[in-house]
Amino acid sequence: MKTPPVVLSYHLIDRRFDFGITWVTPRQFERQMAWLAEAGYRTLSLSACLQPEFQLPPKAVVITFDDGYRALMKHVLPVLQRFGFVATVFPVAGFVGEQNRWDYNLFWRRMWHLDWNELRELLAAGWEVGSHSMRHAYLPALSREELLDDLARSREVFEQGLQIPIRHLSLPFGRGNVRVLECALQAGYESVATLGQEFDFENQTYVEVDTDGKHRELRLFFRRGIYLHDTLRGFRRHVEAPKDSRHERLRQRAISVFSYGTVMVKALRKRGSS
Ligand SMILES: [Zn+2]
């Protein structure tokens, strides 16, 4: 079995106080990147990991950012450039260049998403862009038709807007189910990044066989989330923990349940008050 790469997941890197736990301060982030560089790590793209002849280097990580906040341009891009690192960003297709009206956790804080020019700037700096769906819906709650429409359309939005192939999908809230994977495959994605959720497929690959015997494969990347409460020592542990670390798995699951719980509570409250 191939060794999967360590894939780190960040959301918001910003200075101002935020209610959720899914943000990291610029200072914290810079120290984490400095440690990676000092320890001799290099960064990989998700696409590199999908190549058939890919061999995982001994010290390598994939860095990913969900949601595509504009603060990346100020607090992340210059830091990564200084260390010669690259990353993958997963913006929400329906909110490019707009404010975060989808985010219940940050609803009271108007924040901007990256616009098309900023996404092009990241591509020019060697980053990859994937999709984080059209509107950041909880995908397992959508019907098959809604799912297919959302996943195919968001991919198309980025392919047309950036003139590049879009190969990777990051699941909103990190969660999906087999139906989500089926639709992602049908919509043309080659990989799906989760958070706090693992599927039990051989080689982290979901395989579908067509009626004519043709195989189609979707690679799954189980990411390790980095959060505000992570000290530098904690960060090192997350990077160095073996893939099957029980502690790492339990931690991811707890955080994922917690952040999805917050979203649910706020969505229900909003519904109740409208
Ligand atoms: Zn997200």
Residues whose N, C-alpha, C, O or C-beta is under 5 A from the ligand:
A	BS01	ZN	D66 D67 P172 F173
